[in-house]
Amino acid sequence: MKRKSLSSFHVSLGLLFTVMILKAAESAKGKYAHMLFNELFEDYSNALRPVEDTDKVLNVTLQITLSQIKDMDERNQILSAYLWIRQSWYDAYLKWDKDKYDGLDSIRIPSNLVWRPDIVLYNKADDDFSEPVNTNVVLRYDGKITWDAPAITKSSCVVDVSYFPFDSQQCNLTFGSWTYNGNQVDIINSLDSGDLSDFVEDVEWEIHGMPAVKNVITYGCCSEPYPDVTFTLILKRKSSFYIFNLLLPCILISFLAPLGFYLPADSGEKVSLGVTVLLALTVFQLMVAEIMPPSENVPLIGKYYIATMTMITASTALTIIIMNLHHCGSEAKPVPQWARVVILDYMSKIFFVYDVGENCTSPKREKEEECRFEGDDGCQRRHKEIRSSLSNRNDDCNLREKLNGNLHGVHGVRETVNCCSCYKMLIKNIEYIANCIRDHKANRAKGIEWKKVAKVMDRFFMWIFFVMVFFMSVLIIGKAA
């Protein structure tokens, strides 16, 4: 037990001694850091470029880390991004021998105390011209200064929305010195591309790369070259949101539009359906127009909306024309012969169009309905039977009159038969009614033929527009792919 207590005591003493040594070293480094700071900045000026030879170029290494995409404003063509900007260069007047300062190899000081390159974002689109964040810089004994500063940038980006919502965008971030030319300050890429290791995944955009390219441009105002580094941010839009909220409802509505041809003409809802679908698509078109910039490039989904609205407008106009054919009455001209052959004989069989009021599942009608829709043959046959029976009775009546006349000559008695005159009057009335019914049947058959023509044309245009909607939907998906 005594040995264990002694060993724990020695360990405690060792830890305490180590802590005291570390505190003493820190206090010593803090003392040397103050001494070093006072000596370095005693005669230092941050207003001039820190080179011993003014003809010498100062190299600034630039590295950009993309942390987050805050917003992509397609309408105003502005990209908002959260960046970490690292700049490093060598200051010829901020060097020291670390052995003289107890091995102190680096210190951290406010960035406004040292000279900083005026590297700015050339294509900045922000109204706020605020200065960079005044973070500390790391100063090493060999004069190397590393400045890490976060920044929220708003840059102009030419947005091409031709294939929205299946589009890809390329936004440039161009960094360069505002006043120093390439003979004074040269910019060097730290990496071949921007750093995406700390990127926070965006809900709308996918990052497919951020290559960096150095450019040396001679502007018209100056003869000296001005170097810059351009980072190209390659973005791919995630289209799931727009597919389920803009594209899929439009496809469903466009497939609903041809069904207006299937509605019965007597329902009174054919034109109303077309107008309702047209208004629904107009609302979706306005939603897309609010998102997109007012440019000449019409987005892919906008073209689909326009094509669908044009198709629905044409279908509504055709519906009105077909309804006029349906409501052709007895005063209309007869159906032309070519229409009888092409529409009533061939097209009606192709599109399985039955007579007006009939379909493949309708039950057998009663005799009166059969007489109404079969034509004039059955009714005329019944009228002939009635007329034949009445004519037989009329012959019997004439025979009785002759017999009565003979008997009168013999016996001098003549009997008048009132029923014979009644039969004659009844036959005349029935013949008149039969002629009227025959004329009515002919006129009615003419109207039924026009109704069947309208029904066949309805089915024809319904399938035509269904095929058009299908191919339009396949076309927009194919272009997106």
C-alpha positions in Angstrom: 0.0 0.0 0.0 2.8 2.4 0.8 4.5 1.7 -2.6 1.3 2.5 -4.4 0.8 5.7 -2.6 4.4 6.8 -3.3 4.0 6.0 -7.0 0.8 8.0 -7.3 2.5 10.9 -5.4 5.4 10.9 -7.9 3.0 10.9 -10.9 1.1 13.9 -9.4 4.4 15.8 -8.9 5.4 15.0 -12.5 2.1 16.3 -14.0 2.3 19.5 -11.9 5.9 20.1 -13.0 4.9 19.6 -16.6 2.0 22.1 -16.3 4.2 24.6 -14.7 6.8 24.3 -17.5 4.1 24.7 -20.2 2.7 27.8 -18.5 6.2 29.2 -18.3 6.8 28.5 -22.0 3.5 30.1 -23.0 4.2 33.1 -20.9 7.7 33.3 -22.4 6.2 33.0 -26.0 3.7 35.6 -25.2 6.5 37.9 -24.0 8.5 37.2 -27.1 5.4 37.7 -29.3 4.9 41.2 -27.9 8.5 42.0 -28.3 8.4 40.7 -31.9 5.3 42.7 -32.7 6.7 45.9 -31.4 9.9 45.4 -33.4 8.3 44.4 -36.7 5.7 47.2 -36.8 7.9 50.0 -35.4 8.7 51.4 -38.9 6.3 49.3 -41.0 3.8 50.9 -43.4 0.9 48.9 -44.9 0.3 51.5 -47.6 3.1 50.3 -50.0 3.7 47.1 -51.8 6.0 45.0 -49.6 8.9 44.3 -52.0 12.5 45.4 -51.6 12.8 46.0 -55.4 10.0 48.0 -56.9 10.5 46.3 -60.3 10.0 42.9 -58.7 6.6 41.2 -59.1 4.8 40.2 -56.0 3.1 36.8 -56.4 -0.3 36.3 -54.6 -1.6 32.7 -54.4 -5.4 32.5 -54.5 -7.6 29.6 -53.4 -11.4 29.6 -53.3 -13.5 27.2 -51.2 -17.2 27.0 -52.0 -19.2 26.4 -48.9 -22.8 27.0 -49.9 -25.0 28.2 -52.7 -27.4 30.6 -51.1 -29.6 31.5 -54.0 -29.8 31.5 -57.8 -32.0 34.3 -59.0 -32.8 33.3 -62.6 -35.0 36.3 -63.2 -32.2 38.9 -62.2 -29.4 36.5 -63.2 -27.5 36.8 -59.9 -25.7 34.0 -58.1 -25.3 34.3 -54.3 -22.6 32.1 -52.8 -20.8 31.7 -49.5 -17.1 31.4 -50.1 -13.9 31.0 -48.2 -11.2 33.1 -49.8 -7.5 32.3 -49.0 -4.8 34.6 -50.1 -1.1 34.1 -49.4 2.0 36.3 -50.3 5.4 37.1 -48.9 6.1 40.4 -47.2 9.8 41.4 -47.4 9.6 43.6 -44.3 8.0 41.1 -41.9 10.7 38.5 -41.4 12.6 37.5 -38.2 14.9 34.9 -36.9 12.8 32.5 -34.8 15.8 31.4 -32.8 16.1 34.9 -31.3 12.5 34.7 -30.1 12.6 31.3 -28.4 11.6 29.4 -31.6 8.5 31.5 -32.2 7.7 30.8 -35.9 4.3 32.5 -36.4 1.9 35.1 -35.0 -1.7 36.1 -35.7 -2.4 39.8 -36.1 -5.3 41.9 -37.5 -5.2 42.0 -41.2 -5.6 45.8 -41.4 -2.1 46.1 -39.9 -0.4 44.6 -42.9 -0.4 45.3 -46.6 -3.2 43.4 -48.4 -3.7 42.9 -52.2 -6.8 44.6 -53.5 -8.2 41.5 -55.1 -11.9 41.9 -55.8 -14.7 40.0 -57.6 -14.9 41.6 -61.0 -18.4 40.5 -61.9 -19.9 41.5 -58.6 -23.6 42.3 -58.7 -24.2 43.5 -55.2 -25.3 47.0 -54.2 -23.3 46.8 -51.0 -19.7 47.8 -51.6 -18.5 46.8 -48.2 -14.8 46.0 -47.4 -13.7 42.4 -46.9 -14.1 40.9 -43.4 -11.3 42.1 -41.2 -10.1 38.7 -40.0 -6.7 37.9 -38.6 -3.8 36.9 -40.8 -1.1 34.3 -40.0 2.4 35.8 -40.2 5.3 33.3 -40.5 9.0 34.0 -39.7 9.9 33.9 -43.4 7.5 36.7 -44.2 4.7 34.5 -45.6 1.2 35.9 -44.9 -1.9 33.8 -45.1 -5.2 35.5 -45.0 -8.4 33.5 -44.8 -11.6 35.5 -45.0 -15.2 34.4 -45.5 -17.4 36.2 -48.0 -20.9 36.2 -49.3 -20.7 37.1 -52.9 -23.4 38.1 -55.4 -22.1 37.7 -58.9 -23.7 38.2 -62.3 -24.4 34.9 -64.1 -25.7 34.6 -67.7 -28.6 32.1 -67.2 -29.7 30.0 -70.2 -33.2 28.7 -69.4 -33.9 27.1 -72.8 -34.1 23.7 -71.2 -35.7 24.6 -67.9 -36.3 22.7 -65.7 -33.7 20.3 -67.1 -31.0 22.9 -67.6 -27.4 23.3 -66.6 -25.7 26.6 -65.8 -22.2 27.8 -65.9 -21.5 30.8 -63.6 -18.1 32.6 -63.6 -16.4 34.0 -60.5 -13.5 36.3 -61.7 -11.0 37.5 -59.2 -8.3 40.0 -59.9 -6.5 43.1 -58.6 -8.3 46.3 -59.1 -5.3 48.7 -59.3 -2.1 46.6 -59.6 -1.2 45.4 -63.0 0.6 42.1 -63.8 4.0 43.8 -63.5 3.3 44.6 -59.9 1.0 41.9 -58.6 0.6 38.5 -60.2 -2.1 36.0 -59.2 -1.3 32.3 -59.1 -3.8 29.5 -58.8 -3.3 27.4 -55.7 -5.3 24.5 -57.3 -6.6 23.7 -60.7 -10.2 24.1 -59.5 -12.1 25.5 -56.5 -12.2 23.4 -53.3 -15.5 21.6 -52.9 -14.6 19.4 -50.0 -16.6 21.5 -47.5 -19.6 22.2 -49.8 -23.0 21.9 -48.2 -25.4 20.1 -50.5 -28.0 22.3 -52.1 -31.7 21.4 -52.4 -32.0 22.7 -56.0 -28.6 22.5 -57.6 -25.9 19.8 -58.1 -22.3 20.8 -58.4 -20.4 19.2 -61.2 -17.1 21.0 -60.9 -15.4 24.3 -60.4 -12.4 24.6 -62.7 -10.1 27.5 -62.4 -8.4 29.3 -65.3 -5.9 32.1 -65.2 -6.3 34.9 -67.8 -4.0 37.8 -68.7 -6.0 40.6 -70.3 -4.9 44.0 -71.7 -7.7 46.5 -71.4 -8.3 49.4 -73.6 -7.6 51.9 -70.9 -4.1 50.7 -70.0 -1.2 49.1 -71.8 -0.1 46.9 -68.9 -1.5 43.4 -68.6 -4.0 42.6 -65.8 -4.1 39.0 -64.6 -7.2 37.4 -63.1 -8.4 34.0 -62.1 -11.8 32.8 -63.3 -13.6 30.0 -61.4 -16.4 28.4 -63.5 -19.1 26.9 -61.3 -20.9 24.1 -63.2 -24.4 23.7 -61.9 -27.1 21.1 -62.7 -30.7 21.8 -61.7 -32.6 19.1 -59.7 -35.8 18.9 -61.7 -37.9 16.7 -59.4 -39.7 19.7 -57.8 -40.6 21.2 -61.1 -41.6 17.9 -62.7 -44.2 17.2 -59.9 -45.5 20.8 -59.6 -45.3 22.2 -63.1 -44.8 19.5 -65.8 -46.8 16.6 -64.6 -50.0 18.6 -64.0 -49.7 20.1 -67.5 -49.4 16.6 -69.0 -52.4 15.4 -67.1 -54.5 18.4 -68.1 -53.4 18.1 -71.8 -54.5 14.4 -71.8 -57.9 15.6 -70.4 -58.5 18.0 -73.2 -59.2 15.5 -76.0 -61.9 13.9 -73.9 -64.0 16.9 -74.7 -64.7 15.3 -78.1 -66.1 12.2 -76.3 -68.7 14.2 -74.4 -72.2 14.0 -75.9 -73.1 17.1 -77.9 -76.4 17.5 -75.9 -74.6 17.7 -72.6 -73.7 21.4 -73.2 -70.2 20.9 -71.5 -68.0 20.4 -74.5 -66.9 24.0 -74.9 -66.8 24.6 -71.2 -64.3 21.8 -70.7 -62.0 23.2 -73.3 -62.2 26.7 -71.9 -61.5 25.4 -68.4 -58.5 23.5 -69.4 -57.2 26.5 -71.3 -57.5 28.7 -68.2 -55.7 26.1 -66.1 -52.8 26.0 -68.5 -52.7 29.8 -68.5 -52.2 29.8 -64.7 -49.3 27.4 -65.0 -47.8 29.5 -67.8 -47.9 32.6 -65.6 -46.2 30.8 -62.8 -43.3 29.8 -65.2 -43.1 33.4 -66.5 -42.7 34.8 -63.0 -39.6 32.6 -62.5 -37.9 33.0 -65.8 -36.1 36.2 -67.0 -37.8 38.2 -69.7 -35.5 37.1 -72.4 -35.9 35.8 -76.0 -35.1 32.3 -74.9 -38.4 30.6 -74.2 -37.9 27.7 -71.7 -38.7 24.1 -72.8 -41.6 23.9 -70.4 -42.9 27.2 -71.7 -42.9 25.9 -75.3 -44.8 22.8 -74.1 -47.4 25.0 -72.5 -47.8 27.2 -75.6 -48.1 24.1 -77.9 -50.7 22.6 -75.5 -52.7 25.8 -75.3 -52.6 26.1 -79.1 -53.8 22.5 -79.4 -56.7 23.1 -76.9 -57.7 26.3 -78.7 -57.9 24.4 -82.0 -59.9 21.6 -80.3 -62.3 24.1 -78.9 -62.8 25.7 -82.3 -63.3 22.2 -83.9 -65.8 21.4 -81.1 -67.9 24.4 -82.0 -67.9 23.4 -85.7 -68.8 19.9 -84.9 -71.7 21.0 -82.6 -73.1 23.0 -85.6 -73.1 19.8 -87.6 -74.8 18.0 -84.8 -77.6 20.5 -84.6 -78.3 20.5 -88.3 -82.1 20.0 -88.4 -84.6 19.2 -91.1 -83.9 22.4 -92.9 -80.3 21.5 -93.6 -79.1 20.1 -96.9 -78.7 16.3 -97.2 -75.4 14.8 -96.4 -73.1 14.8 -99.5 -72.4 11.6 -101.2 -68.7 11.6 -100.5 -69.5 12.2 -96.8 -71.8 9.2 -96.8 -69.1 7.0 -98.3 -66.0 8.3 -96.4 -67.5 9.2 -93.0 -70.7 7.2 -92.6 -69.5 4.0 -94.3 -65.8 3.7 -93.6 -64.8 6.0 -90.8 -67.7 5.0 -88.6 -66.6 1.4 -88.8 -62.9 2.3 -88.1 -63.8 4.3 -85.0 -66.6 1.9 -83.9 -69.3 4.6 -84.1 -72.9 3.4 -83.8 -76.0 5.3 -84.6 -76.9 8.3 -82.5 -78.2 7.1 -79.2 -76.8 3.6 -79.5 -73.7 1.9 -78.3 -72.4 -1.7 -78.1 -73.9 -2.3 -74.6 -77.3 -0.7 -75.0 -80.3 -3.1 -74.4 -82.9 -3.9 -77.0 -85.4 -1.2 -77.4 -89.0 -1.5 -77.4 -91.0 -1.8 -80.7 -91.7 1.9 -80.7 -88.0 2.8 -80.3 -87.1 0.3 -83.0 -89.6 1.9 -85.3 -88.1 5.3 -84.5 -84.5 4.4 -85.2 -84.7 1.6 -87.8 -86.1 3.8 -90.5 -89.3 4.0 -92.6 -89.5 0.3 -93.7 -91.1 -1.1 -90.6 -93.5 1.7 -90.1 -94.5 1.7 -93.8 -95.1 -2.0 -93.6 -97.5 -1.5 -90.7 -99.2 1.4 -92.5 -99.7 -0.9 -95.6 -101.3 -3.5 -93.4 -103.7 -1.0 -91.9 -104.6 0.4 -95.3 -105.1 -3.1 -96.8 -107.5 -4.0 -94.0 -109.4 -0.8 -94.5 -109.5 -1.2 -98.3 -111.0 -4.7 -97.8 -113.7 -3.2 -95.6 -114.3 -0.5 -98.3 -114.7 -3.3 -100.9 -117.2 -5.0 -98.7 -119.1 -1.7 -98.4 -119.3 -1.3 -102.2 -120.5 -4.8 -102.5 -123.3 -4.2 -100.0 -124.3 -1.0 -101.9 -124.6 -3.0 -105.1 -126.6 -5.7 -103.4 -128.9 -3.2 -101.8 -129.5 -1.5 -105.1 -130.5 -4.8 -106.7 -132.8 -5.6 -103.8 -134.4 -2.2 -104.2 -135.2 -2.9 -107.7 -136.8 -6.1 -106.8 -138.4 -5.2 -103.5 -138.4 -1.4 -103.7 -136.5 -1.0 -100.4 -133.1 0.6 -100.2 -131.0 0.5 -97.1 -128.4 3.1 -96.5 -125.2 2.0 -94.9 -123.6 4.8 -92.9 -120.6 2.7 -92.0 -119.3 2.7 -95.6 -119.0 6.5 -95.7 -117.2 6.4 -92.3 -114.6 3.9 -93.7 -113.9 6.1 -96.7 -113.3 9.2 -94.6 -111.1 7.1 -92.3 -109.0 5.9 -95.2 -108.4 9.5 -96.4 -107.4 10.6 -93.0 -105.0 7.7 -92.5 -103.4 8.4 -95.9 -102.9 12.0 -94.9 -101.3 11.0 -91.6 -99.1 8.4 -93.3 -97.8 11.0 -95.8 -97.1 13.5 -93.0 -95.3 10.8 -91.0 -93.3 9.8 -94.1 -92.2 13.4 -94.7 -91.3 13.7 -91.0 -89.3 10.5 -91.1 -87.4 11.7 -94.1 -86.5 15.0 -92.5 -85.7 13.3 -89.2 -83.4 10.8 -91.0 -81.6 13.7 -92.5 -80.9 15.2 -89.1 -79.9 11.8 -87.7 -77.3 11.5 -90.5 -75.8 14.8 -89.7 -75.6 13.8 -86.0 -73.8 10.6 -86.9 -71.4 12.6 -89.1 -70.7 14.9 -86.1 -70.2 11.9 -83.8 -67.7 10.3 -86.2 -65.7 13.5 -86.5 -65.7 13.8 -82.7 -64.1 10.3 -82.4 -61.7 11.1 -85.3 -60.4 14.3 -83.7 -60.3 12.7 -80.2 -57.7 10.1 -81.3 -55.8 12.7 -83.4 -55.4 14.9 -80.4 -54.5 12.0 -78.1 -51.7 11.1 -80.5 -50.5 14.7 -80.6 -50.4 15.0 -76.8 -48.6 11.7 -76.5 -45.9 12.7 -79.0 -45.5 16.2 -77.5 -44.9 14.7 -74.0 -42.4 12.2 -75.5 -40.7 15.0 -77.4 -40.2 17.2 -74.3 -38.8 14.3 -72.3 -36.5 13.4 -75.2 -35.2 16.9 -75.4 -34.6 17.1 -71.7 -32.6 13.8 -71.9 
